[in-house]
Amino acid sequence: MVWNAGVYLTYADERTRPAVELLARVHHDNPVRVIDLGCGPGNSTAVLAARWPHAHLEALDSSPSMLEQARKSGVRAHWIEADLTSWSPAVEYDVIFCNAALQWLGDHRGLIPRLASFVEPGGTFAFQVPHNMEAPSHALMRQAAAAGLWAAKLRNVREVAVLQPSDYFDILQSVRAQIDVWETEYLHVLDGEDAVYEWVSGTGLRPFVQALDGSEREAFIADYKSRLRKAYPRRLDGTTLFPFKRLFAVARF
Ligand SMILES: C[S@@+](CC[C@H](N)C(=O)[O-])C[C@H]1O[C@@H](n2cnc3c(N)ncnc32)[C@H](O)[C@@H]1O
């Protein structure tokens, strides 16, 4: 799946705020080894670098275009191109941090214990995933995908996979962590035309759009945009309010 770092960073503040709020619940003064999984263009890595300037900081992503942008960010980190589904580090980490990436991988019941096993005793695994699959932005994506001549091509597009907060609690309890799980619903205030479309086009919409070409892709986008305009009307001041729920988990070992 191809990522566009520029489109993703259109809402850099909104996308980075959860990383800051997740990190606020990670209580380590001087971790030696820290890694940012699914670092994207390096926005979450920058937050880690500022908090622990003396740590050995690594940042991993499977997308060459995201890593290219990350390297240009000037953030002091060791950038690693790797796929988390098969990643198996030779060392353990004091902090494994993952903001807004695990939702792209399936099988969280297997994945999370595996990633947690790479944490040093006394260390922390902290992650955040969007938890808004039932919001109109995603429900309408599925409805638009099923509604047109393109339906057959979009039937098997894999959506992001997120469990319930109590599921993450159970998974982390099974690996004997001290657990802190919570949710936050942000009320994003977006500017411009088709602002919610612009937001999701940088993330959740990409697998749908990338499965179509040419006029079919354009028709699908037009259909989806018109549904979004009704669900998220633009306000008199030109802004659009976009409620967005996210799930956070911090596990200390
Ligand atoms: C939504 S971005 C998050 C970027 C950044 N961490 C942030 O806080 O905004 C998700 C990132 O996860 C990466 N990703 C998705 N699947 C992955 C995988 N299997 N292995 C490694 N990285 C993956 C994508 O390439 C993308 O850069």
The ligand as an ORCA input file, in Angstrom:
! r2SCAN-3c Opt
* xyz 0 1
  C      -0.975      6.554     10.197
  S       0.764      6.396     10.008
  C       1.374      6.834     11.634
  C       2.592      7.697     11.561
  C       3.110      8.249     12.896
  N       3.488      7.177     13.824
  C       2.143      9.186     13.606
  O       2.132      9.182     14.830
  O       1.415      9.966     12.949
  C       0.909      4.639      9.996
  C       2.277      4.151      9.575
  O       2.313      2.733      9.800
  C       3.099      2.172      8.786
  N       2.794      0.745      8.651
  C       1.631      0.171      8.263
  N       1.752     -1.164      8.226
  C       3.026     -1.445      8.607
  C       3.773     -2.645      8.755
  N       3.208     -3.850      8.499
  N       5.058     -2.570      9.145
  C       5.637     -1.373      9.391
  N       4.980     -0.190      9.274
  C       3.693     -0.231      8.885
  C       2.719      2.938      7.541
  O       3.699      2.825      6.526
  C       2.562      4.362      8.094
  O       3.727      5.110      7.937
*
